[in-house]
Amino acid sequence: MSSILVVHEISTEREEIARALEGEGFTVVQAPSAAEAVKEIWGGSFLVAVISTLLTGTTSASLQQQLRQMAPEIETLIHAKNDELPKLVRKVIKIRDGEAAA
């Protein structure tokens, strides 16, 4: 089973993304902050990290760069509030299936 890290400070939105991915068979780890995401990367093995555009104390691009440096094998996707959730889920599926890269 493929593990996905979802980084989002708003719990309801983070949980919505997690439910959608779990519905497709993914194991999802939720991180409520950039700092927690970094801790999770050290402790886990992830296929994809989904990063919210709004983070306190950092930017999504900065976190994306940091995660890529820590674990270059992990694909990172930045997800904005107005982005379509089904499209995000399809992208993660394509990454899992080797059909696309972030």
C-alpha positions in Angstrom: 0.0 0.0 0.0 1.3 3.5 -0.8 1.6 6.1 1.9 0.7 9.8 1.3 1.6 12.7 3.6 -1.0 15.4 3.7 0.2 18.8 5.1 -2.5 21.2 5.9 -3.1 23.4 8.9 -6.9 23.4 8.6 -8.0 20.0 10.1 -11.3 19.8 8.2 -9.6 20.3 4.8 -6.7 18.0 5.7 -9.2 15.3 6.7 -11.2 15.8 3.5 -8.1 15.2 1.4 -7.2 12.2 3.5 -10.6 10.6 3.1 -10.5 11.0 -0.6 -7.1 9.4 -0.9 -8.0 6.6 1.6 -11.0 5.9 -0.6 -8.6 5.0 -3.4 -6.6 2.7 -1.1 -3.8 4.9 0.1 -2.5 5.0 3.6 -2.6 8.7 4.7 -0.5 10.4 7.4 -1.7 13.8 8.3 0.6 16.7 9.3 -1.0 19.8 10.8 2.1 21.9 10.2 5.4 22.2 8.2 7.4 21.2 11.3 5.3 18.1 11.8 5.7 17.2 8.1 9.4 17.3 8.5 9.2 15.0 11.5 7.0 12.6 9.5 9.4 12.5 6.6 12.1 11.4 8.9 10.0 8.6 10.4 8.1 7.3 7.4 8.2 6.2 3.8 6.0 8.2 1.5 5.2 8.1 -2.2 3.7 11.6 -2.3 3.5 14.7 0.0 0.5 16.9 -0.6 1.2 20.4 0.6 -1.3 23.2 1.3 -0.5 26.6 -0.2 -1.2 28.3 3.1 1.3 27.5 5.9 2.2 29.5 9.0 5.9 30.4 9.3 6.9 29.2 5.9 5.7 28.9 2.3 4.6 25.8 0.5 7.4 26.2 -2.0 10.0 26.3 0.9 8.5 23.2 2.4 8.5 21.5 -0.9 12.1 22.3 -1.4 13.0 21.1 2.1 11.2 17.8 1.6 12.8 17.3 -1.8 16.3 17.8 -0.2 15.4 15.4 2.7 13.8 12.7 0.5 14.2 13.3 -3.2 12.3 10.1 -4.0 9.1 11.6 -2.7 6.9 13.5 -5.2 5.5 16.7 -3.8 2.3 18.3 -4.9 1.1 21.8 -3.9 -2.7 21.9 -3.4 -4.6 25.2 -3.1 -8.1 25.6 -1.6 -9.7 26.2 -5.0 -8.0 23.2 -6.7 -10.3 20.4 -7.5 -9.9 17.5 -5.1 -10.8 14.8 -7.6 -8.0 16.1 -9.9 -5.5 15.9 -7.0 -6.6 12.3 -6.3 -6.2 11.4 -10.0 -2.7 12.9 -10.0 -1.6 10.9 -7.0 -3.0 7.7 -8.6 -1.1 8.4 -11.7 2.1 8.9 -9.7 1.5 5.6 -7.9 0.9 3.8 -11.1 4.0 5.3 -12.7 2.1 7.2 -15.3 3.1 10.7 -14.2 5.5 12.7 -12.1 4.7 15.8 -10.1 
